[in-house]
């Protein structure tokens, strides 16, 4: 095999991007690993397969054969264009315009892999030290690679076993035994839950909707809390009927509820921004957020049933008169007194709890303080079991009790084989799925009319209302979670089966190849079970700084899993809670009370990642390769990651951006987000040359050149907006790492930013004017992309540089495609264009918490900062004054302003006008698209400026190219 790997020379990034998006385009047909069990921030399977395969095959392999092995059996980019065009022309492309199934469903044959140099008699070894939800190990097994998969978190390690190990090892037997065992648990659970859920005479219950309650401190009324009372998007909702009793002070003041069919009849929300409003008309006072928290922490917060979602059975008749398959129609009703059996449930729970605690059936662990857990603690959730209402806890406890009984029955009867243990793990996942959809944080989603899972967001944000799923209801409840898990097992077996051209995959037992799959749960910095210099490739998707607090979030499941799955795989559940101290994340909660906690957390993350990278280097062969998949727009995370790589002795030899997150190209949103995963390809740095001094002044032009060489390639592959800047970081860091260590030949001035001064004081480090960091390379990359984009946004002859403030405003809209974006990202963009962000705040934008919000002309005028002319004015001022005059007075007045300021023929103004019309969201007048809020205000500026362009500059400034794109998308 050539020492140079394919990933160091080529990747089909456009096709990979489209297939990665296609993989997850349908939320109802996701790959099975996504819904087997909750894990956060999984990478697409096709992207994972590409990273693995390209990391182990030679650069000389046939590109077409490589794409076929990935499962890309056509031209997905061309097909996507045809689909977009068909929306305009109305052309019918049929049910399968791509002509092949999604790439992740394809399993390459041994013959295909052999053409790429992967031979059965020459085993290649890959390692994923931070395997998480298992996309990379899963695809490694499918490629026939010997695989070491590791994750510190025992929940992740259990998921890894159920994702890749069990289906491969046991094949179709797994599903057959699961059906039997799961059905048995369901039958026992239904008997145990008899009378726990009231019967529904009108059909079957889909969900009980509850609101948390507090007592108004002013009138003593019980106030149900919800930000709104919507049930669906068609106007169905709830109206509160306050029963005022004998007036303020009457302890019996409560609300009843009525389901209404029009939004105007719904009651207003009773809580906003943490503050509640009393719903009783003779009080109606605001109840402070502090009072709400006080009652919650004192255990005085209650809950009240406000609606029931059910499905009514509708009998159907066939044309021949026979009875057809019944239909189920969703309906809503207000609760009746007999629907709330809370008193009986609490009594039964009180009776069971001593036994359950003694037998270790239900969690007794307290919720620890943390980054995300503090959100729950603020509202009185002190124990993990407090995440559930009484009936939810009773149901989960009974399910866990029956699970444990069944395990012990099998153990006593000698039936607890390895296969049986694996099946019990899947049954524990059924119970976890119920935890996820049946907690006080599982809310009703009116937009889709479904119950959202607990981790609809990556946090424990307090929910004022929640939806309860009934376990013992046929067609939903346990039946649903069991069917979902069974379907997942079937699909995993199918995907892991050997590719056989002579027959279907499903139903075959996994092939008998001798691939090695070892799953471990330890620190990625201590892989002592793997020999030194034994691994061909490390492919990893590491934690992303402060993006997800995996250990804190996973404790929600861990405290239950160790009482269920822990009965059959006890080696994974030896701790009271998951390990948060060893975890490689930037968790500022670890430094609570210390000065500069966020900076300390970033440094801690960098050091832990450096240790993981160093261990990866130890296990790699001398000619081994490491591919790191990274998705984050926070520069501090990039800086920390790169420092970790360099400190561990790696250089970056290639980089590739793959769009793995977004849909579509015109992604104007309320707030910016990154959509690309960057593949950083690394090699161990060879010995020698450490004594030489390399100066940043010599390397910076090489970094800029490296970015210029690649940026057009990235843009042609569909990488746009903020992702184009992120993509440029790869080639910049490639060049940077090749020349490390670096220093400056000439000192740089000490930064004036207060943040940098505080950091220097924090670490008690003297400012080093000769130091160079990866962030210097990222700054250089950003400047190159800035120049590239400004050149593209202006087409007039005789290029004129935009002034710094205008460049910032234009490029912020161009990069983030949103008026709201992170302050740190804005600061770096301002630095790239030579603007002072602190001077622009309060002038063209404002700082809101950790974000920057761009202002339109109307907002600037209302704040008295739009200005009234002057020679020193920047062009963004001139543009917004012009837009405001056109919006509030007339185009003639705006024209006169331009004439008075001698801007009608000013080349800088014309270039600025051309650029801003390419980046502002277009108005309904010109693009037939509706925006709201800040986007609508910005589009009003576009409307005024485009009308002015057509009136005064149509023969000089071309129509914005974006209007053509919007027209095509709308057609």
Steps between C-alpha positions, in 0.01 A plus 500: 500500500627845409602701802284787377134436574210601281365742760826696474440569131131478413146467630173545307386770741200622296356149460577417865325818613183421307497137614559603863201732483293245308572244772314710755261689275200293610448501876278191465760290317821560692778240520437265793790622713319834538198361678641196680584717800558869562853623446603850408669637186534183293673532163330371183587142412606587145741768623642254754546230235675744267738614775586140590540361152696797365730481805609141428514477119770631271481827313532291181162324525239557233274788604189347342561171683540692826168680456327174416634343819351796688163422342494812282372324189407808299549876496314630807607861441361503146183328618452759774524776239244318284266469798531872572441579133197269484335708771518791258404318180252254648681209335422165662825320591322196638516346844873429484682786324837393640473155345652327801433466871663725754872426514505386864276202412762360263749239624807458277598146411838343575572517128435875490714559806770281351522730200583777746779297660310361799580128502353250751844355571645843589307639790505873555443633850311821579433670832233747608600621850187717548241285324183650652188388317697267276480628140873442438533152659177389335631587157844355579338164572303521175827555314654190658761694697630381836356760732570633847213720617531685828301754695547616856125515550342163591169599340681554171691174542173311551356665189812396308449137597136509394580685177792301361594201715172320574342517150823385338554219749150357536322594177131418458482300826527832677177633356305178558598485866435872543144466374432220750664667800362846428148365459527317832609815681217692331240248613621507860521879497143541372374286790704700750367827361134402512295801618808729499374663180126575481321343204403723208144435386547698180807312371859469617706761681808644325605732776406676818601867500600646836592852611721570800325713761590749770284683749466872440659677800249786466162327462573135597371369166658192340661629180563251216820592316550479126656740248200437273198273483521383139416140413560517124569749222139509385369711784419221743604595851393545859307774678544532874188546713611652831270418791548799728305356796458752778765727352866556585611290795267209428725188489252326268562734209588270209459485123305265281561472127316504171629386160430767237533503120630851431828662602322820604304303759808345659625641829821698504811328634547527874880500511769681301872550564465319833234740636144379546173692476205419723214374279223611736342820367454657842875474559698474172825599671846405378668232711876541490729227375666495842167416663435229244841345573447535876180295486661243271804457727274473805310214336182706471475488120219273389349392168154503346355303211376745236430290188485143374611400152326190371426320177143412414439175313317558173349193334530483123302314234639348185324525164375144540334593825744325728663666796837647411804582705408756767643852490617689804424872519685726746283709728532703817281540803504678832566286806219368719534443875532124452800548267724616783579204725806666653400419857479125435823504300688681777370258759616200297837661432544573871432134570751376242790738561647338817517161325644648180766693687595190699529289183668783304225512236460878462764777506594647835785718369491875544541729199853645529577863432626556149485700180164359386371340818485839674205577273302224672629576850377858475144369489521252784593183310741360759493129414507334158163343571355851548521529119174302495149554629356250746321294234799510269728383783257226600486371143877513452556335838261214423665446164846487660374266771359255246820522294709405804265213588530359147881520506515313830253238376723434198810491719343248738383284207842508332360682195716813531722434199700770322219526245241537775709771670520691172122478463453636852717799406260579215202465735671747734520735201122466462463622857747783433298608199206527734704708742586729211139550390346489845663753732415845626709637210320315223269768364210508255602637159201680344678534165514122448240389756740256665679460831857631477777304665673625813816586306331696227769744616842416644419618851271470801316828440196511726168432325188673627273238348561142398335212320457157654488190282287214631702180520207256517315611186483272198652655189706751697690492826710187550373353173649796314843496668527124453410521131747784449783306665414181312499684168839646587646157580377365166656786307831475686522128420425574136762775470767289671433188291749415224419642158376213285417575139301176474238578757348751741691606805228476760449162655860390458708447805798731521790372296756278660800723433743526786489877546609614841275742687609598849291748694640664811390766744798696627683825442608549140834606647560155653438231237729253676333201332635609157863430412740779410543563124236242407226712342464602135258789554334695776169650390314701756222752554617660826299701750463863390608721785194619690254384235350201686543399864473127431556369853255739661227425247554124491455463877127529422528153342796364697319493835234274344723296269726389782189353663383328178778438246744499792348168611643331188805717416606612850856573388376820330314637804747515787469869590228682690472750213692553176855635507493877453852581615676292233261599220658712226257791483533867590278486808522830687305347790823322599649843571196659663597788726841538341601807304477439126312169525424491129864549403612238752245258355632554147855439616389183682333379181815572298718305743265202503474493121880526477525192722252310280691602188829396664357156577376478142851571380636227728276231353547615137752332277784728385322539164157517662247776446244674719184662367314733736143603419416837652184711486515827692497869416653609832858606430610421855404137439701496176797663669487250787465204266791608280725570798416154628592342167829687476593432863437130438747506213273506194507703183193555284550366148155563348154633579155467346167668577188284471155652547338263748239711674300731274237484229496742209724785398303814593504448873395837646417442864450696819837389636815372333607135512783294355403211274829348384710228652870557433720193451851575631747239377808464721832317500751455783768767470833352399806561714752764396495872436388593852800724547420718202318828552213572262349846499130577470573784260636243252217251555201738499515555119512122454190463718318764296603330175380162626158647575476681164582175322211311662220749564359490147498120509304506824247751369439297184428200724214694663681628809368851569448756775675446832592149382727649234701667775508177699607304192791741450631416847604157375755607236616782729573256781662255256761759406530625857566156648765415237719786623450461875659616727465863401591836645478859384800680363358836601297550818132566476339768717325388814127448428276773633195278540406471863424133460858421397638706789279316745611165366867596535442610860301185570781266405766727649682490168693790358392603152738348245521731197682230301252213563302344215182293545264311264262794531748707298454255211122515539515881484702480180247257353213728589667795331546303179137387493394858571690624196364216287138563596516878461643452152208270417235731644605795286513479121563861398812587309777672685499320833467726802560380855203524734567685825539280812156565653319431172714191437409369844127558452497345151716200588308432821179460299689302237667262746233450765189558286330620815480823700605319820835325544759431768694800629830311480438422133412863434816613677715283277322611185547864602868432553522348150359814337689746720194624687468576871199303620475694826457822301235343277296375797241767566541628146411223253436214743453413864636239738232271644651264755757297311360600159515790255178629342527702180272802470297603199455868409175537694651363821801728466272799445287415805816488711618834364822366351426503125691824448439799280788505254859608520817431305630241748184288476541136392298366209280283725378828652429644156318185390284480810417873499397460137290192578332669797411809297353283225304290754362789704474783245555431131749390237530863385610610846754217508624603156541859616702385800739313271532802275568732794768264632651462149452123511313446171827428317713402797665168411533389861128561558405309182721205598351502849146513361573206270647295785224564753228409250661157464489422872190659658189279505288604200154648539169348398482758220793342317524142627148410614631388837369599841724567798420612852678683781856616434506322163194697387660828611817419303295399196326838515842661460560274201165604353584869522853463363399273212225745396758777512744293292234446234413868499850650495768237434347228281753565223795499741423249776371159392193336647597295808586145400325369808161603355543244224579232756198589711280495192624153408441373851151648518395369157 
